Amino acid sequence: MDTLDFGRYVTFTTVSAKPKPAPNAFDMLMNSAQQLRLPPTRRERDNRDRLYNTVITLLKEKKLGWTLGQAETGEKFINMLTAIFWSVSDLTTKVVYSFTC
């Protein structure tokens, strides 16, 4: 630390910063493998695609996902969850429609 005085009221102090070590390639690979991922959203051609994208959006908001090695499992999970929601919503619509007629 160097200090320079310019009179009674002005003092400059310099602090040398320690250089950051270069990132280690192994650490970068480990961090990348631990990051959570989600499948990409689909182009919305119908309401089922919109539901799929909504499930992905909800998982993003909750900061959930799968690691790189589990990406296939994550996509299967989202497809199954979308199918369940789609079936339940279709069944609910039919039941409500039958009671209103």
Beta strands, then each sheet from edge to edge (+ up, - down):
strand 1: 2-6
strand 2: 10-14
sheet 1: 1+ 2-
end
